[in-house]
Amino acid sequence: GEDVEQSLFLSVREGDSSVINCTYTDSSSTYLYWYKQEPGAGLQLLTYIFSNMDMKQDQRLTVLLNKKDKHLSLRIADTQTGDSAIYFCAVYTGTASKLTFGTGTRLQVTL
Amino acid sequence: SQTIHQWPATLVQPVGSPLSLECTVEGTSNPNLYWYRQAAGRGLQLLFYSVGIGQISSEVPQNLSASRPQDRQFILSSKKLLLSDSGFYLCAWVDRTGFQETQYFGPGTRLLVL
């Protein structure tokens, strides 16, 4: 089945850019998502990208997809303390009709 | 607009006691519904999903069960809780606009089994 990997932790300074990476294994994946989880809360959908796209930009968020390497990244420009959270990558595979989540990357923003 | 509710928000239960967590969705009909568990410091594990009333699929063998008595209600249950059942339980529903399969999550229930 699909395997989705993320690094566990990332620390950046306020005002810098953050880049959170994700790799997946199933080349037939169609939709790829980024979710944000603040402490004690559920998951909030941030953005998604369809597999026929290479890039998607939404205000401070930029999603890059490298289908050849099965690599997805989320860039947060001008990172703020309010961006501190766990970020989950999730990949939808039509053949299995299911959404597979990565283990999440904890983003810590320091002053 | 669609909203998803989970109840209760927090629960502390002794080992061996029963469990019932509720998830309800408003503003949509015939949604796909999901139960996930997030253990402390870990990712999400899919427990159950349902494509309709009375239709439940289990992803992993475990001490829990799920039921869908109404179109927009999804219940997670256990007859006897184990310590390992502690975690953060999230319900989600799918927006099937086009082929996006986008999942939207509820606020979660934090369960502590002592």
Interface residues (C-beta under 8 A of the other chain):
Chain A: T30 Y31 Y33 Y35 G40 A41 G42 L43 Q44 L45 Y48 F88 A90 Y92 G94 S97 K98 L99 F101 G102 T103 G104
Chain B: Q6 Y36 R42 G43 L44 L46 Y49 L90 A92 F99 Q100 E101 T102 Q103 Y104 F105 G106 P107 G108 R110
